[in-house]
Amino acid sequence: MKTIKVGVLGVGYLGRFHAQKYAAMKNVELVGVADTDSEQAHKVGEECSCRPFIDYKQLLPLVDAVSVVVPTSLHHQVTKDCLNQSVDVMVEKPFTTTLEQADELIELASKKKAVLQVGHLERFNPAVLAMQPLLNHPLFIEAHRISVFKDRGTDVDVVLDLMIHDIDIILSIVDSPLKTIHTVGTPVMTQLTDIANARLIFENGCTANVTVSRISMDNMRRMRIFQPGRYLSVDFGKKEVMSIQLKKEESAPFPLPDVKKYGFREQDALELELTDFVTNVRQRSKPMVSGIEGRRALDIALQVVEQISVNQEQVQHLLTPENNICL
């Protein structure tokens, strides 16, 4: 089997994990890691037994594929440089900052016949994979994704940081165009939106209510799906799925709830995602989350961001420095 030569561009908090996963894979050679922080590049390079680079462009001629884990504002340019060198790319979410950038990268990847995969990690959460065969026609979806405050990730608002995960999952399981969006959100700890809610109503009647926050005292990543004949509860953090449906028992006058639980604690979502990327590179296959799916999620997320921005203008007089804690 051919050895796939890979690199990681950007080895901060998340990029370091990418490098570790690649370094442990069979038939994969982690050639190098790149970061503008020389100390960090050398640290991760030494840890993963590969070459450190300050300029990522020097790494591109040496590899077949890369993970792009740089700040969101740099996704477009860095990914474009990779694709122009015919290097396959796994770029972290959000895909880009604009739809125009996303369209350019999708077209370029097609022209170069390159693999372009977007890192919507929760699609590879074992619980999400396990719920797929249990779905039929979701009618109401409720998602909560809240976390304690962290400095990282605050270069974008909470919609592009957290909500886009649930938007992507919901779009993948609801087979219908989106009809309307209703939103609310506000900054609390930063100058960007830190807590938000979006109500997505689809043309087939399905409604999804999505709440995200990065200023909570606890962490929660859950989704509940209500559909004819079955209720599903997915805990992304615990990697568990609970399925409840009514079952007719001859001895009972009424149907009784049949509860089944599935747990996948030992499976690693990032490892599954990067293994899938390497397989797509090797087999030249279309990713489950290609640039098209990444763009679709970005499109809805940007609509949510825009609507929240318009709504915030109505209460701008309340969003003053003395009322807003900016770290």
PAZAPA-4460 file (N, C-alpha, C; in steps of 0.05 Angstrom, whole numbers, plus 32768, in hexadecimal, padded with zeros to 4 digits):
% residues 327
    n_x    n_y    n_z   ca_x   ca_y   ca_z    c_x    c_y    c_z   seq   type   mol
   8011   7FE8   8000   8000   8000   8000   8012   8019   8000     1      M     A
   800B   802C   7FF0   801A   8045   7FED   801A   8054   8007     2      K     A
   8031   805F   800F   8033   8070   8026   802B   808D   801E     3      T     A
   8017   8098   802C   800E   80B3   8027   801F   80C6   8038     4      I     A
   802B   80DA   802A   803C   80EE   8038   802B   8106   803F     5      K     A
   802A   810D   8059   8018   8122   8062   8027   8137   8072     6      V     A
   801B   814E   8075   8025   8164   8085   800E   8171   8094     7      G     A
   8015   8181   80A9   8001   8190   80B7   8009   81AD   80B7     8      V     A
   7FF7   81BE   80AE   7FFD   81DB   80AC   7FEE   81E9   80C3     9      L     A
   7FFD   81F2   80D7   7FF1   81FD   80EF   7FEF   81E8   8105    10      G     A
   8001   81EA   8118   8002   81D5   812D   7FFF   81E1   8149    11      V     A
   7FE9   81F1   814B   7FE2   81FB   8165   7FD3   81E5   8174    12      G     A
   7FBF   81ED   8183   7FB0   81D9   8193   7FA6   81C2   8183    13      Y     A
   7F96   81C7   816E   7F8A   81B1   815F   7F9D   81A5   814B    14      L     A
   7FAD   81B6   813E   7FC0   81AB   812A   7FD3   8197   8135    15      G     A
   7FDB   819B   814E   7FED   8188   815C   7FE1   816D   815D    16      R     A
   7FC6   816B   8162   7FB9   8151   8163   7FB8   8145   8147    17      F     A
   7FB4   8155   8132   7FB6   814A   8117   7FD0   813D   8112    18      H     A
   7FE6   814B   811A   8001   8140   8116   8004   8126   8125    19      A     A
   7FFB   8124   813D   7FFD   810C   814D   7FEF   80F5   8140    20      Q     A
   7FD7   80FA   8136   7FC7   80E4   8129   7FD5   80DA   8110    21      K     A
   7FDE   80EC   80FF   7FEC   80E4   80E7   8005   80D4   80ED    22      Y     A
   8014   80DD   8101   802D   80D0   8108   8029   80B3   8111    23      A     A
   8011   80AD   811B   800C   8092   8125   7FFF   8080   8110    24      A     A
   7FF8   808A   80F9   7FEB   807A   80E4   7FFE   8069   80D5    25      M     A
   7FF4   8051   80CD   8002   803F   80BC   8000   8049   809F    26      K     A
   8015   8044   8090   8016   804C   8074   8012   806A   806F    27      N     A
   8019   8079   8084   8019   8096   8082   8033   80A1   808D    28      V     A
   803F   80B4   807F   8058   80C0   8088   8052   80DE   808E    29      E     A
   8054   80E6   80A7   8052   8102   80AE   806D   810F   80A7    30      L     A
   806E   811D   8090   8087   8128   8087   808F   8140   8097    31      V     A
   807C   8152   809D   8083   816A   80AC   806B   8179   80B6    32      G     A
   8070   818C   80C7   805B   819E   80D2   8065   81BA   80CE    33      V     A
   8052   81CD   80CA   8059   81E9   80C5   804A   81FB   80D7    34      A     A
   8057   820F   80E2   804A   8223   80F2   805C   823C   80F3    35      D     A
   804F   8253   80F3   805E   826C   80F4   806B   8270   810F    36      T     A
   8062   8261   8123   806F   8261   813D   8085   824C   813C    37      D     A
   809E   8255   8139   80B4   8243   8135   80B7   822F   814D    38      S     A
   80B3   8239   8165   80B6   8228   817C   80A2   8212   817C    39      E     A
   8089   8219   8175   8074   8205   8174   8078   81F0   815E    40      Q     A
   8081   81FA   8147   8087   81E8   8130   809D   81D4   8138    41      A     A
   80B2   81DD   8145   80C7   81CB   814D   80BE   81B8   8163    42      H     A
   80AE   81C2   8175   80A4   81B1   818B   8094   819A   8180    43      K     A
   8081   819F   816E   806F   818B   8164   807F   8179   8150    44      V     A
   8091   8185   8141   80A2   8175   812F   80B2   8160   813E    45      G     A
   80BE   8169   8154   80CE   8156   8165   80BC   8141   8171    46      E     A
   80A5   8149   817A   8092   8137   8187   8088   8121   8174    47      E     A
   8085   8129   815B   807A   8116   8147   808F   810C   8133    48      C     A
   80A8   8111   8139   80BE   8107   8129   80BC   810F   810C    49      S     A
   80B8   8129   8107   80B6   8132   80EB   80C4   814E   80EA    50      C     A
   80C6   8158   80D2   80D4   8172   80CE   80C2   8189   80D4    51      R     A
   80CD   819E   80E1   80BD   81B6   80E6   80C3   81CB   80D0    52      P     A
   80AE   81DA   80C9   80B0   81EF   80B5   80A4   8208   80C0    53      F     A
   80AF   821F   80B9   80A3   8239   80C0   8092   8242   80A8    54      I     A
   809B   823D   8090   808C   8244   8078   807F   822B   806D    55      D     A
   8065   822A   806E   8057   8211   8065   805B   820B   8047    56      Y     A
   8061   821F   8038   8065   821B   801B   807D   8209   8015    57      K     A
   8090   8209   8027   80A7   81F8   8024   80A1   81DA   8028    58      Q     A
   808B   81D5   8036   8083   81BA   803C   8072   81AE   8025    59      L     A
   8064   81BE   8017   8051   81B4   8003   805D   81A2   7FED    60      L     A
   8075   81A8   7FE3   807F   8196   7FCE   8087   817A   7FD8    61      P     A
   8087   8177   7FF3   8090   815D   7FFF   8079   814B   8006    62      L     A
   8060   8153   8003   804A   8144   800D   8034   813F   7FF8    63      V     A
   8024   812B   7FFE   800C   8125   7FEE   7FF4   8134   7FF8    64      D     A
   7FF2   8138   8012   7FDB   8143   801E   7FE2   8152   8038    65      A     A
   7FD0   8164   8040   7FD5   8174   8058   7FBB   8178   8068    66      V     A
   7FBE   817C   8081   7FA8   8188   8092   7FAE   81A5   8095    67      S     A
   7F9A   81B6   808F   7F9D   81D3   8092   7F8E   81DA   80AC    68      V     A
   7F9E   81E2   80C1   7F93   81E7   80DB   7F9D   8203   80E5    69      V     A
   7F9D   8215   80D2   7FA5   8231   80D8   7F8C   8241   80E0    70      V     A
   7F8F   825A   80EA   7F77   826A   80F0   7F64   826C   80D8    71      P     A
   7F4A   826E   80DE   7F35   826E   80C9   7F3B   8283   80B3    72      T     A
   7F44   829A   80BB   7F49   82B0   80A8   7F5E   82A8   8093    73      S     A
   7F6E   8293   8098   7F83   828B   8086   7F7C   8272   8076    74      L     A
   7F65   8266   807C   7F5D   824D   806F   7F5D   824F   8050    75      H     A
   7F52   8265   8046   7F50   8268   8029   7F6B   8269   801B    76      H     A
   7F7C   827A   8024   7F96   827E   8017   7FA7   8265   8019    77      Q     A
   7FA9   825A   8031   7FBA   8242   8036   7FB0   822A   8025    78      V     A
   7F95   8226   8026   7F8A   820F   8017   7F8E   8214   7FF9    79      T     A
   7F8B   822C   7FF0   7F8F   8233   7FD4   7FAC   822C   7FCB    80      K     A
   7FBF   8234   7FDC   7FDB   822E   7FD6   7FE0   8210   7FD4    81      D     A
   7FD3   8201   7FE5   7FD6   81E3   7FE5   7FCA   81D7   7FCC    82      C     A
   7FB2   81DF   7FC5   7FA4   81D4   7FAE   7FB3   81DC   7F94    83      L     A
   7FBE   81F4   7F93   7FCE   81FB   7F7B   7FE6   81EA   7F77    84      N     A
   7FF0   81DE   7F8D   8006   81CB   7F8C   7FFD   81AE   7F89    85      Q     A
   7FE2   81AB   7F84   7FD6   8190   7F81   7FD9   817F   7F9A    86      S     A
   7FD9   818D   7FB1   7FDA   817F   7FCB   7FBD   817C   7FD6    87      V     A
   7FB5   8164   7FDD   7F9B   815F   7FE9   7F99   816D   8004    88      D     A
   7F81   8177   800B   7F7E   8187   8023   7F67   817E   8035    89      V     A
   7F6C   817C   804F   7F58   817A   8063   7F59   8194   8073    90      M     A
   7F46   81A6   806E   7F46   81C1   807B   7F32   81C1   8091    91      V     A
   7F3A   81CC   80A8   7F28   81CC   80BF   7F10   81DF   80BA    92      E     A
   7EFB   81DA   80C9   7EE4   81EC   80C7   7EE9   8205   80D8    93      K     A
   7EDB   821B   80D2   7ECA   821F   80BA   7EDB   8220   80A1    94      P     A
   7ED0   8216   808B   7EDE   8213   8072   7EED   822C   806A    95      F     A
   7EDF   8242   8068   7EEB   825C   8061   7EDB   8271   806F    96      T     A
   7EE2   828A   806A   7ED3   82A0   8076   7EBC   82AB   8065    97      T     A
   7EBD   82A5   804A   7EA8   82AE   8038   7EA1   8297   8025    98      T     A
   7E89   8299   8019   7E80   8285   8006   7E90   8288   7FEC    99      L     A
   7E99   82A0   7FE5   7EA9   82A4   7FCD   7EC3   8295   7FCF   100      E     A
   7ECF   8296   7FE7   7EE8   8288   7FEB   7EE4   826A   7FE9   101      Q     A
   7ECD   8260   7FF5   7EC7   8244   7FF4   7EC3   823B   7FD7   102      A     A
   7EB5   824B   7FC7   7EB0   8244   7FAB   7ECA   8242   7F9B   103      D     A
   7EDC   8254   7FA1   7EF6   8254   7F93   7F06   823B   7F99   104      E     A
   7F06   8233   7FB2   7F15   821B   7FBA   7F08   8201   7FAF   105      L     A
   7EEE   8200   7FAF   7EE0   81E9   7FA4   7EE6   81E6   7F86   106      I     A
   7EE5   81FC   7F77   7EEB   81FC   7F5B   7F08   81F4   7F56   107      E     A
   7F1A   81FF   7F66   7F37   81F9   7F63   7F3D   81DC   7F68   108      L     A
   7F30   81D1   7F7D   7F34   81B4   7F84   7F2A   81A3   7F6D   109      A     A
   7F14   81AA   7F61   7F09   819B   7F4A   7F1C   819D   7F32   110      S     A
   7F26   81B4   7F2D   7F39   81B8   7F17   7F52   81A8   7F1A   111      K     A
   7F5C   81A7   7F33   7F75   8199   7F39   7F71   817B   7F3F   112      K     A
   7F57   8173   7F3F   7F50   8158   7F46   7F5C   8150   7F62   113      K     A
   7F5A   8163   7F74   7F65   815F   7F8F   7F4E   8159   7FA3   114      A     A
   7F55   814A   7FB7   7F42   8145   7FCD   7F41   815E   7FDF   115      V     A
   7F28   8167   7FE4   7F24   817E   7FF6   7F0F   8176   800A   116      L     A
   7F18   8173   8023   7F07   8169   8039   7F06   817F   804E   117      Q     A
   7EEF   8183   805A   7EEB   8198   806F   7EE8   818A   808A   118      V     A
   7EF6   8194   809D   7EF7   8187   80B7   7EE0   818B   80CA   119      G     A
   7EC9   8182   80C2   7EB2   8182   80D4   7EB4   8168   80E5   120      H     A
   7EC2   816A   80FB   7ECA   8153   810B   7EB3   8143   8115   121      L     A
   7E9D   8150   811D   7E86   8142   8129   7E79   812E   8115   122      E     A
   7E7D   8131   80FC   7E73   811D   80E8   7E7F   8102   80ED   123      R     A
   7E97   8102   80F9   7EA6   80E9   80FE   7EA4   80E0   811B   124      F     A
   7E93   80EF   812B   7E8E   80E6   8146   7E80   80CB   8144   125      N     A
   7E8A   80B6   8151   7E7E   809C   814F   7E60   809B   8154   126      P     A
   7E57   80AD   8166   7E3A   80AE   816C   7E2A   80B8   8154   127      A     A
   7E35   80CB   8146   7E28   80D6   812E   7E27   80C1   8118   128      V     A
   7E3D   80B3   8115   7E3E   809D   8101   7E29   8087   8108   129      L     A
   7E27   8082   8122   7E15   806C   812B   7DF7   8074   8128   130      A     A
   7DF1   808E   8129   7DD5   8096   8128   7DCA   8095   810B   131      M     A
   7DDC   8095   80F7   7DD3   8097   80DB   7DBE   8082   80D4   132      Q     A
   7DC3   8068   80DA   7DB0   8053   80D2   7D95   8055   80E1   133      P     A
   7D94   8065   80F7   7D7C   8067   8107   7D6A   807E   80FE   134      L     A
   7D73   808E   80EB   7D64   80A5   80E2   7D4F   809E   80CD   135      L     A
   7D38   80AB   80CD   7D26   80A8   80B7   7D1D   80C4   80AD   136      N     A
   7D0C   80D2   80BC   7D03   80EC   80B3   7D02   80FF   80CB   137      H     A
   7D19   810B   80D3   7D1A   811D   80EA   7D06   8134   80E6   138      P     A
   7CF6   8138   80FC   7CE2   814E   80FB   7CEA   8165   810D   139      L     A
   7CF7   815F   8123   7D01   8174   8136   7D1C   816C   8141   140      F     A
   7D2F   817F   813F   7D4A   817A   8149   7D51   8190   815C   141      I     A
   7D5C   8188   8173   7D65   819B   8187   7D82   8196   818D   142      E     A
   7D93   81AA   818A   7DAF   81A7   818F   7DB9   81BB   81A3   143      A     A
   7DCA   81B2   81B5   7DD7   81C4   81C8   7DF5   81BE   81C7   144      H     A
   7E04   81D3   81C3   7E21   81D1   81C2   7E2C   81E9   81D2   145      R     A
   7E33   81E4   81EB   7E3C   81F9   81FD   7E57   81F1   8209   146      I     A
   7E68   8204   820E   7E82   81FF   8219   7E8B   8215   822B   147      S     A
   7E9F   820F   823C   7EAB   8223   824D   7EBC   8235   823C   148      V     A
   7EC1   824D   8245   7ED0   8261   8235   7EED   8259   8232   149      F     A
   7EF6   825A   8219   7F13   8255   8212   7F1C   826B   8200   150      K     A
   7F35   8273   8202   7F40   8288   81F0   7F41   827F   81D3   151      D     A
   7F47   8266   81CF   7F4A   825C   81B3   7F2F   825B   81A6   152      R     A
   7F2E   8260   818C   7F15   825F   817D   7F06   827A   817D   153      G     A
   7F10   828E   818C   7F01   82A7   818D   7F07   82BA   8176   154      T     A
   7F16   82B0   8162   7F1A   82C0   814A   7F01   82C1   8138   155      D     A
   7EEE   82AF   813E   7ED4   82AF   8131   7EBE   82AE   8146   156      V     A
   7EA6   82B6   813E   7E91   82B5   8152   7E87   8299   8158   157      D     A
   7E75   8295   816B   7E6E   827B   8174   7E5F   826B   815F   158      V     A
   7E53   8278   814C   7E45   826A   8136   7E58   825B   8125   159      V     A
   7E6E   8268   811D   7E82   825C   810C   7E95   824A   811C   160      L     A
   7E96   824F   8136   7EA7   823F   8148   7E9A   8224   814F   161      D     A
   7E80   8226   8158   7E72   820F   8163   7E59   8207   8154   162      L     A
   7E48   821A   814E   7E2E   8213   8142   7E31   8206   8127   163      M     A
   7E46   820C   8118   7E49   8201   80FD   7E4B   81E3   80FE   164      I     A
   7E55   81D7   8114   7E55   81BA   8117   7E39   81AF   8115   165      H     A
   7E27   81BA   8125   7E0B   81B0   8125   7DFD   81B6   810B   166      D     A
   7E02   81CE   8100   7DF6   81D4   80E6   7DFE   81BF   80D1   167      I     A
   7E17   81B8   80D0   7E21   81A4   80BD   7E13   8189   80C1   168      D     A
   7E11   8180   80DA   7E04   8167   80E0   7DE6   8167   80D8   169      I     A
   7DD9   817D   80DF   7DBC   8180   80D9   7DB8   8180   80BB   170      I     A
   7DC8   818E   80AC   7DC5   818F   808F   7DCA   8174   8082   171      L     A
   7DDA   8163   8090   7DE1   8149   8085   7DCA   8135   808A   172      S     A
   7DB9   813A   809D   7DA3   8127   80A4   7D87   8130   809C   173      I     A
   7D85   814A   8095   7D6B   8154   808C   7D6C   8157   806E   174      V     A
   7D5D   8147   8060   7D5D   8147   8043   7D48   815B   8038   175      D     A
   7D4F   8175   803C   7D3C   8189   8034   7D4A   81A4   8033   176      S     A
   7D42   81B6   8021   7D4D   81D1   8021   7D44   81E0   803A   177      P     A
   7D55   81F3   8043   7D4E   8204   8059   7D3B   821A   8051   178      L     A
   7D26   821E   8061   7D11   8231   805A   7D16   824C   8068   179      K     A
   7D18   824C   8083   7D1C   8265   8092   7D2F   8261   80A9   180      T     A
   7D3B   8277   80B2   7D4D   8277   80C9   7D44   828D   80DC   181      I     A
   7D43   8287   80F6   7D3D   829A   810B   7D54   8299   811F   182      H     A
   7D60   82AF   8126   7D77   82AE   8137   7D77   82C3   814D   183      T     A
   7D88   82BE   8161   7D8E   82D2   8176   7DAA   82CB   8180   184      V     A
   7DB9   82E0   8187   7DD4   82DB   8191   7DE0   82F5   819B   185      G     A
   7DF4   82F3   81AC   7E01   830B   81B7   7E1D   8305   81C0   186      T     A
   7E2E   831A   81C0   7E49   8318   81CC   7E46   831A   81EA   187      P     A
   7E57   830C   81F9   7E56   830E   8216   7E73   8311   8220   188      V     A
   7E85   82FF   8218   7EA0   82FF   8222   7EB4   830A   820D   189      M     A
   7EAC   830B   81F4   7EBD   8316   81DF   7EAE   832B   81CF   190      T     A
   7EBA   8335   81BA   7EAC   8349   81AA   7E9C   833B   8193   191      Q     A
   7E9E   8321   8192   7E8E   8311   817F   7E78   8303   818D   192      L     A
   7E65   82F7   817E   7E4F   82E9   818B   7E59   82D0   819A   193      T     A
   7E51   82CE   81B3   7E5A   82B8   81C5   7E44   82A4   81CB   194      D     A
   7E2B   82AD   81C8   7E15   829B   81CD   7E00   82A0   81B8   195      I     A
   7DF5   828A   81AD   7DE2   828E   8196   7DCE   8277   8195   196      A     A
   7DB8   827D   8188   7DA3   8269   8183   7D99   826D   8167   197      N     A
   7D95   8257   8158   7D8A   8259   813D   7D74   8244   813A   198      A     A
   7D5E   824D   812F   7D48   823A   812A   7D46   8237   810B   199      R     A
   7D4D   821F   8102   7D4E   821A   80E5   7D35   820A   80DD   200      L     A
   7D26   8215   80CB   7D0D   8208   80C2   7D10   8200   80A5   201      I     A
   7D0C   81E6   80A0   7D10   81DB   8085   7CF6   81D8   8076   202      F     A
   7CF8   81D6   805C   7CE0   81D5   804B   7CCF   81BC   804F   203      E     A
   7CDC   81A6   8059   7CCD   818E   805E   7CC0   818D   8079   204      N     A
   7CC1   81A3   8088   7CB4   81A5   80A2   7CC6   81A1   80BA   205      G     A
   7CDE   8197   80B5   7CF0   8193   80CC   7CFA   81AD   80D7   206      C     A
   7CFB   81AE   80F1   7D06   81C6   80FF   7D1D   81BE   8111   207      T     A
   7D32   81CE   8110   7D4A   81C9   8121   7D4F   81E2   8132   208      A     A
   7D51   81DD   814C   7D57   81F3   815F   7D73   81EE   816A   209      N     A
   7D85   8201   8163   7DA2   81FD   8169   7DAB   8213   817C   210      V     A
   7DB6   820B   8193   7DC0   821E   81A7   7DDE   8219   81AB   211      T     A
   7DEE   822F   81AB   7E0A   822C   81B0   7E13   8242   81C3   212      V     A
   7E27   823C   81D3   7E33   824F   81E6   7E4F   8247   81EC   213      S     A
   7E61   825B   81EE   7E7C   8256   81F7   7E83   8265   8211   214      R     A
   7E6E   826A   8220   7E71   8278   823A   7E63   8269   8250   215      I     A
   7E61   824F   824E   7E52   823E   8261   7E65   8236   8278   216      S     A
   7E5A   822C   828D   7E69   8221   82A3   7E6F   8203   829F   217      M     A
   7E61   81F7   828B   7E65   81DB   8285   7E67   81D7   8267   218      D     A
   7E6F   81BF   825F   7E70   81B7   8243   7E59   81A4   823C   219      N     A
   7E4C   81A9   8226   7E37   8197   821D   7E36   8197   81FE   220      M     A
   7E34   817F   81F3   7E32   817C   81D6   7E1E   8167   81D0   221      R     A
   7E04   816E   81CD   7DEF   815B   81CA   7DDC   8163   81B4   222      R     A
   7DCF   814F   81A9   7DBA   8153   8195   7DA3   813F   8199   223      M     A
   7D8B   8149   8198   7D73   8137   819A   7D64   8139   8180   224      R     A
   7D5C   8121   8176   7D4E   8120   815D   7D34   8111   8160   225      I     A
   7D1E   811F   8159   7D04   8113   815B   7CF9   810D   813F   226      F     A
   7CF0   80F5   813B   7CE7   80EC   8121   7CD1   80D7   8124   227      Q     A
   7CC1   80D1   8110   7CAC   80BE   8112   7CB6   80A3   811D   228      P     A
   7CAB   809B   8133   7CB2   8080   813E   7CCB   807E   814F   229      G     A
   7CDB   8093   8150   7CF4   8091   815F   7CFE   80AC   8168   230      R     A
   7D0B   80AC   8180   7D18   80C3   818B   7D35   80BC   818F   231      Y     A
   7D47   80CE   8186   7D64   80C8   8189   7D71   80DE   819A   232      L     A
   7D83   80D6   81AC   7D92   80E9   81BB   7DB0   80E3   81B6   233      S     A
   7DBF   80F7   81AD   7DDB   80F3   81A6   7DEC   8105   81B8   234      V     A
   7DFE   80F8   81C7   7E11   8107   81D8   7E2C   8106   81CA   235      D     A
   7E34   811C   81BE   7E4D   811D   81AF   7E65   8119   81C1   236      F     A
   7E64   8125   81D9   7E7A   8124   81EC   7E7F   8108   81F6   237      G     A
   7E6A   80FA   81FE   7E6C   80DF   8208   7E6C   80CA   81F2   238      K     A
   7E67   80D2   81D9   7E66   80C0   81C2   7E51   80AA   81C7   239      K     A
   7E39   80B3   81CE   7E23   80A1   81D4   7E0A   80A8   81C4   240      E     A
   7DFB   8093   81BD   7DE1   8097   81B0   7DCC   8088   81C0   241      V     A
   7DB6   8095   81C5   7D9F   8087   81D2   7D88   8088   81BF   242      M     A
   7D7C   8071   81BA   7D65   806F   81A8   7D4D   8066   81B8   243      S     A
   7D36   8074   81B5   7D1D   806C   81C2   7D07   806A   81AD   244      I     A
   7CFA   8053   81AD   7CE3   804F   819C   7CCE   803E   81AA   245      Q     A
   7CB5   8041   81A3   7CA0   8031   81AF   7C9F   8015   81A3   246      L     A
   7C9C   8002   81B5   7C9B   7FE6   81AC   7C82   7FD8   81B8   247      K     A
   7C73   7FCB   81A7   7C5B   7FBE   81B0   7C61   7FA3   81BE   248      K     A
   7C58   7FA1   81D6   7C5B   7F88   81E5   7C3F   7F7B   81E9   249      E     A
   7C3E   7F61   81E4   7C24   7F53   81E5   7C18   7F55   8201   250      E     A
   7C28   7F55   8215   7C1E   7F56   8231   7C17   7F71   823B   251      S     A
   7C1D   7F86   822B   7C18   7FA2   8234   7C02   7FAE   8223   252      A     A
   7BF1   7FBE   8230   7BDA   7FCA   8221   7BE4   7FE0   820E   253      P     A
   7BFB   7FEC   8214   7C05   8002   8204   7C22   7FFC   81FC   254      F     A
   7C2B   8008   81E6   7C47   8005   81DE   7C5A   800F   81F4   255      P     A
   7C70   8001   81F8   7C83   8009   820D   7C9D   8014   8200   256      L     A
   7CAB   8026   820D   7CC3   8031   8202   7CDA   801D   8201   257      P     A
   7CE6   801A   81EA   7CFD   8009   81E6   7D16   801A   81E4   258      D     A
   7D25   801A   81F9   7D3D   802B   81FB   7D56   801C   81F6   259      V     A
   7D66   8026   81E3   7D80   801A   81DD   7D96   802F   81DE   260      K     A
   7DAC   8028   81E9   7DC3   803A   81EB   7DDB   802E   81DD   261      K     A
   7DEA   8040   81D0   7E02   8037   81C2   7E19   804A   81CA   262      Y     A
   7E2F   803E   81D3   7E46   804E   81DB   7E5F   8048   81CB   263      G     A
   7E6F   805D   81C6   7E87   805A   81B6   7E9F   8069   81C1   264      F     A
   7EA3   8067   81DB   7EB8   8076   81E9   7ED4   8072   81DE   265      R     A
   7EDA   805A   81D4   7EF5   8054   81CD   7EFC   805F   81B1   266      E     A
   7EE9   8068   81A2   7EEF   8071   8186   7EF5   808F   8186   267      Q     A
   7F09   8097   8176   7F13   80B2   8175   7F0A   80C0   815B   268      D     A
   7EFA   80D5   815E   7EEE   80E2   8146   7F04   80EE   8134   269      A     A
   7F18   80FB   813F   7F2D   8107   812F   7F3D   80F2   8120   270      L     A
   7F42   80DC   812D   7F50   80C6   811F   7F3F   80BB   8108   271      E     A
   7F25   80B8   810D   7F13   80AE   80F8   7F13   80C2   80E0   272      L     A
   7F12   80DC   80E6   7F11   80F0   80D1   7F2A   80F0   80C1   273      E     A
   7F41   80F0   80CE   7F5A   80F1   80BF   7F60   80D7   80B0   274      L     A
   7F57   80C1   80BB   7F5A   80A7   80AD   7F49   80A7   8094   275      T     A
   7F31   80B3   8096   7F20   80B6   807F   7F2D   80C8   806A   276      D     A
   7F39   80DD   8073   7F46   80EF   8060   7F5D   80E1   8051   277      F     A
   7F6D   80D2   805F   7F83   80C4   8053   7F78   80AF   803F   278      V     A
   7F62   80A2   8046   7F55   808F   8034   7F4C   809C   801B   279      T     A
   7F40   80B4   801E   7F36   80C3   8006   7F4E   80CB   7FF5   280      N     A
   7F64   80D3   8001   7F7C   80DA   7FF2   7F86   80C2   7FE2   281      V     A
   7F87   80AB   7FF0   7F92   8093   7FE3   7F7F   8088   7FCD   282      R     A
   7F65   8089   7FD2   7F52   807E   7FBF   7F47   8092   7FAB   283      Q     A
   7F4E   80AC   7FAF   7F44   80C2   7F9F   7F25   80C2   7FA0   284      R     A
   7F1A   80BF   7FB8   7EFD   80BF   7FBC   7EF3   80D9   7FC7   285      S     A
   7EDA   80DE   7FC4   7ECD   80F7   7FCE   7EC8   80F5   7FEC   286      K     A
   7ED1   8109   7FFB   7ECD   8109   8018   7EB0   810B   8020   287      P     A
   7EA9   8100   8037   7E8E   8103   8042   7E88   8121   8046   288      M     A
   7E9C   8130   804F   7E99   814D   8053   7EAD   815A   8040   289      V     A
   7EA5   815D   8027   7EB5   816A   8013   7EB2   8188   8015   290      S     A
   7EBF   8196   8002   7EBC   81B3   8002   7E9F   81BB   7FFE   291      G     A
   7E8F   81AB   7FF0   7E73   81B2   7FEB   7E64   81B1   8005   292      I     A
   7E68   819D   8015   7E5A   819B   802F   7E64   81B1   8042   293      E     A
   7E7E   81B6   8041   7E89   81CB   8052   7E7E   81E6   804B   294      G     A
   7E7A   81EB   8031   7E6E   8204   8028   7E51   8206   8030   295      R     A
   7E43   81F0   802F   7E26   81F0   8036   7E22   81F8   8053   296      R     A
   7E33   81ED   8065   7E31   81F3   8081   7E39   8210   8086   297      A     A
   7E4E   8219   8078   7E57   8235   807A   7E42   8248   8071   298      L     A
   7E34   8242   805C   7E1F   8253   8051   7E09   8259   8067   299      D     A
   7DFF   8243   8073   7DEB   8247   8088   7DF6   8255   80A0   300      I     A
   7E0F   824F   80A8   7E1B   825C   80BF   7E1E   827A   80BA   301      A     A
   7E26   8281   80A3   7E2A   829E   809C   7E0F   82AC   809C   302      L     A
   7DFA   829E   8093   7DDF   82AA   8095   7DD7   82AF   80B2   303      Q     A
   7DDD   829C   80C3   7DD7   829F   80E0   7DE7   82B6   80EB   304      V     A
   7E00   82B8   80E4   7E11   82CE   80EE   7E06   82E9   80E5   305      V     A
   7DFE   82EB   80CC   7DF3   8304   80C1   7DD9   830C   80CE   306      E     A
   7DC7   82F8   80D3   7DAE   82FE   80DF   7DB2   8307   80FC   307      Q     A
   7DC4   82FA   810A   7DCA   8302   8126   7DD5   831F   8126   308      I     A
   7DE6   8325   8113   7DF2   8340   8111   7DDC   8355   810E   309      S     A
   7DC9   834F   80FC   7DB3   8362   80F8   7DA2   8365   8112   310      V     A
   7D9D   834F   811F   7D8E   8350   8138   7D9C   8360   814E   311      N     A
   7DB7   835D   814E   7DC6   836B   8163   7DC6   8389   815F   312      Q     A
   7DC2   8392   8147   7DC1   83AE   8142   7DAA   83BB   8151   313      E     A
   7D95   83AC   8156   7D7E   83B6   8164   7D83   83BB   8182   314      Q     A
   7D97   83AD   818C   7D9D   83B0   81A8   7DBA   83B9   81AC   315      V     A
   7DC4   83C7   8198   7DE0   83D0   8199   7DE6   83E2   81B1   316      Q     A
   7DD2   83F1   81BA   7DD5   8403   81D1   7DDB   83F4   81EA   317      H     A
   7DD5   83DA   81EB   7DDA   83CA   8203   7DF6   83BD   8202   318      L     A
   7E02   83BB   81EA   7E1B   83AE   81E6   7E32   83C2   81EA   319      L     A
   7E33   83CE   8201   7E48   83E2   8207   7E5E   83D5   8217   320      T     A
   7E75   83E2   8218   7E8C   83D6   8226   7E86   83CF   8243   321      P     A
   7E76   83E0   8251   7E70   83DA   826D   7E5E   83C3   8271   322      E     A
   7E4F   83BC   825B   7E3D   83A5   825D   7E48   838C   8250   323      N     A
   7E60   838E   8244   7E6B   8377   8236   7E87   8372   823F   324      N     A
   7E8C   835A   8249   7EA6   8352   8253   7EB7   8348   823C   325      I     A
   7ECB   8357   8234   7EDB   834F   821D   7EF7   8347   8227   326      C     A
   7EFE   832D   8224   7F18   8324   822D   7F2C   8326   8217   327      L     A
***
